[in-house]
């Protein structure tokens, strides 16, 4: 029996990429290997439908600080709690491990998702960039093993932090099992009615930040021929960049063709499965979980030919230059007007997604843990 601890801050407080990765991995480990003990270390907890499972499972032990600032505890004084729980291994699920943890004798693994702050520094404040660089560098140097979530991220780590390639294991991520379960026509119809959506639409899910390029989709919509009269449904939050996109939509009088919605977590699978095309023209991703969610939903994917996105989407996705809205528009028209091409994309995309099925990836992670613990 192993005693494994996790940095669960994102698991309990982030409800996009890093949080989804943490929740999916921990639940899959706990389900597949119930003989082990699992400890979730977090400075704070948000209670909702996504975190309820982790607060009520008898095999998951929640560990929080008794006093003092949570950020300091997570980076420094957490080591006392780790030793008290007699951990065999601690997994930093999002880019960092506690400073000085190697002196405890507890083995460590860290997952590095991406190095966005290195390649898009303008999206971060100066202090945040410095802190990230310190934490990422320390984790890469001092963790016993690094998990990269794609070959693309592994290459970035080797280049930016001069880490030996053999120290890094590429273990892909899966998505929540809810996206692998087909919804009935009645459920899909009720979800469409709930959000006042038509039966056909283009779909985007993700943060609304410049790197993810929602404006590129809007510009591609402008270039579609009149016969392709299909709206875009957007799920995601944003600040200044979202305002920029909204201003562009208003300026071009596209308000009737772009729908922003904030669906419940449990409604997302039906929205993916009903979508005509999922579009994700990001400039850079560590992996891109929404692509997996779409592939498991049997929805054709248009995405970028950059960073990790071809890995996630596979050779039967429609790959485009994210700086060329015309390419996106051509792809949309091709998929919507060529039924055989669309069906091939659906079938081959779903087949490609099977390598990201949870059980297989969970086994890879547990084998890595055992290897690290055995030294």
N, C-alpha and C positions, 0 to 999 in steps of 0.2 A: 504493500500500500504506500502510495506517495502522498506527500503533503505539499501542495502547490499553491502559491500565492499569486495574485494578479493585481496589477495597478488598475483598479476598476473605476477611476474617476470618470472616464469617458462613458463607460458602460451605464452609469447611473445619471449622467448629466448631459450627454451629447446624443442627439437623435438623428444624426446624418451619418456620414461615412465612418468615422473613427468609433462612434458608439455602436453602429450596426456591426462592424467587425468584432468588437469586444463581446457584444451580446451573443452573436451567432457562434463564435468560437467557444466561449465558456459554456454555453448551453449544450453544444455538441459534445464537448469533453465530458461534462457531467453526466450526460445521457449515455455515452458510449463506454465510459470508464467509471461506473458508479462506486467501484471499490476504493477509489482515491478520495482524499479530503481536499476541498478547494476553499480558499480564503480570498475574499474580495476586499481589498484595501481601498478606501475612498474617503476623501475629506468631507464629502457631503452627499446627500441622496435626494433625488427627485422621484417621487412616487407617481407612477402612471401605469397604463396598460402594458408598456414596454418593459418596465422594471419590476412589475409585480412578481413575476416568476422567480427572480433572483432574490427577492426578499422573503419568499415563502418556501423555498426548496430546503429540505432538511439536510441536504448534502453540501450546501453553500453557507459558509460562515462569514458574516459581515464584520469588518474591522474598521472602526472610525477613531479619530483622535479624541482623547478625553478632554484636552484643553489646548489653547494656543491656536495660531493661524494654520489653516489646513494646508496651504502651499508649502510652508516650512516643514510641517510634519511629513508631507509626501516626499520631499526631497532629502530630508535629513533624519529626523527623529523616528521615522517609521521603522527604522532598523530594530529598535527595541521590541516593537510588536512582532516583527518578523521572527526574531529569535525566540520570543515567548511562544509563538505558534509552532516552533521547531520545523520550519519549512525545509524541504529538500531543494526547492527551486522557486524562484520568483520570476514572473514574466511581466516585463514592462510592455504593455499592449500598445502604447502610443509614444514611441520615440525616446523614452527616458527611463532610467533606473535611479534609485537613491544614491547620492554621493557617499562613498566609503563603504558600499555594501559588500565589496570583495573581502573586507576585513572580518565579516561575520561568518565566512565559510559557506554561506548559502550560494548555490549556483544561480546564475542569471541568464535569461534570454531577453532580448529586446526586439520588438517589431518596429522596423522603419517603413513607413508607408510611402513617403515621398520627401523630396527636398524642395518643395514649392517656394519656401522663403529664400532659397538661394537663387532660383531662376526668375522669380517674380517679386523682387524685394520691395517694389513700390506698393505692394498690397499689404505691407506690414510696417509698423512703427519701428524706429531705430532700436529702441530698447527691446522690443519683442524679438527682432532679428538677432540681436546679440545674445539674448537668453536662449533662444532656440539653438543657436550655433554652439554655445557652451554645453547645453544638455545633450544635443545630438552627438557632438564630438566625444563627450565623456562616455556616453552609452556605447558608442561604437568601439571605443578603446578598451572599456572595462567589462562589458558583458562577455560571458563565456561564449555566446553564439548570437548572431544577428539573424533575424528572419526578415527577408525582403518580400514584399507582396507581389513583386513582378520581376522579370529579368531586367526590365528597364530601370526599376528602382535600384536593383543590385549594381548595375553599371554606374549609376549616379553616385552611390555610396563609395564604390571603389575609387572613382575619379575625385570626388570632393574631399574624402577623409582618408585616402590612401590606406584603406582597409584591405588586407589580403582576401582575395576572392574566396578562398577555401573556408574563411570564417563565416561566410554568409550563405544561408540556405534559403532558396526561393520556395516558399510555400504559399500558394495562392489562397484567396479567401473565397468563402461561399456567401450566399445570401440567405435571408430568413426563409424558412421552409414554407411560409405562407405563399411565396411566389411560385412554388413548385406544385401547388394544388389548383387544379382547374375549377373555375367558378361556373355555376350554372347560368343559363341564359337569363333566368329570372333575377338572380342576384346582380348580374351585369346591368340589366335593364333598370333595376331599382337604384343602383348607384348612379347611373347616368341621369335618372330623374332627380335624384337627390341634389346633384350639382348642376342641373339644368344644362346638360351637355347633349350634343347631337350624337348619332350612332357612329359617325366617322370623324376622326380628328388625328392630328399629329400630336405627339406627346413629348414633353421635356420634364425631367425631374432632377433637381440639383440646386445648390446654392446659386443665387443670382449675383455672380461676381464677374469681373471682366475676363478672367482667365477661362471661364466656362462658356463664354461667347453666345449668350442668348440673343444678343443683337444680330449676330450672324444668321440665326434662324429667321428672325423677323425680316431681315434684308432678303433672304432666300424666298420668303413668302411673297415679297413684292415682285419677284422675277418669275413666278409661276404663270403659266398661260391662263387665260380666263376660264377655260374648261375645268381647271383644277381649282375648284372652289371648296376648300377644306380649311377648317380653323385649326389653330394651335392652342393646346391646353398646357399651361405652365404650372408646375408645383415647385415652390421654393421661396426662400426669403432672401432679401438683400437690402442694401442701403443706397449709397450714392449711385452705384452702377444701375440698380433697378430703376431709380428715378430717371437716369439717362435713357434707359430703354423705353420707359413709359412716355417720356417726352417725344422720343422718336416716333412711337406708335401714334401719338396724338397728332404730331406734325404731318405724318403720312396718311392720317385718317384710316388707321387700321384697327380701331377699337373693336369693331364688330367681329374681327377675325382672330383676336388674341384673347383667351380667357385665363385669368389667374385664379386658381382655387387653392384652398387649404384643407385637403381631405384628411379624414381620420386615418390612422395607420392601417386599420383593418380594411379600408376601402381601396387602398392602393393596388392590390393584385387585380381586382376587377377593372380598374382604370387602365392598367398595363395591357390586360388581355383584350380589352375592347379597342385599344388604339390601333390605328392603321399603320403607323410607323413611329418608332421611338428615335428621337434625334438628340445626339450628344456630341456637339462639335467643339469639345474642350481643346485648349491648346496644350494642356499638360495635366496628367493624372498619375498618381501612384499605381492605380489599377482602374477603378471605375465600377463600383458595385451596381449602379443603376443599369448598366449594360447587361449584367448577369440577370437582373430582375426582369428585363425585357426579353432576353433570350429564353429563360425558363417559362415566360408567359407566351411563347410562340409569337412574338411580335418582331417584324423586321427592324434592323438597326442601321441607322446612318451615323457614323462617327468619324473621328479624325484619324489621319494616318501618322500621328505623332505619339511620342512617349510610349506608354504601356497600352494604349487603346487598341491597337491591332491584336495584342496578346489576349485581351479580355474578350474582344468581339469576334475574333476568328476570321478566316479567309473569305467566308461567305457574307460578312457584313459589307455594307457599301461604304468604302473608305474615301474620305475627301480631304482636301486641304482646307483647314478651318478658316483660312483667310480668303477663301473663294466662295462667296454665297451662290454664285452661278453653278458651281459643282453640286452644291447641296440641292438647288432647285432642280437640276437635271436628275439627280438621284430620286427625289420625291416623285417627279413625274414618271420616271421609269418604273418604280415600284408600284405606283398606283394604277398604271395603265397596262402593265404586262403581268397577267395573272400567273403564268408559269414561272417567271422570274421571281415573283413575290413568294410563291409556294416553295421554291427551292431555297430561298433565303430563310424561310421559316423552319423548314425541315433540317437544313444543315446547321443553322444557328442553334436549334434545340439540341442537336447531336453534339455540337461543340461545347455546349454548356455542361454536358454530363461530367466532364473532367473536373468541374468545380463543385460537384456534389459533396455535401458536407461530410459524409462518413469517410470517404477516401482522404480528404484533407485533414480531418481530425486524427486519423491514424498516422499520417505523416508527422503531425505536430507531436503526438505522444511518443513516437519513435525518436524524435529529436530530443524531447525532454529526457527520455531514458538514457540516451547517448551522452547528454551533457552531465547528468547526475552520476553516471558510471565513470565519467572522466576520461 
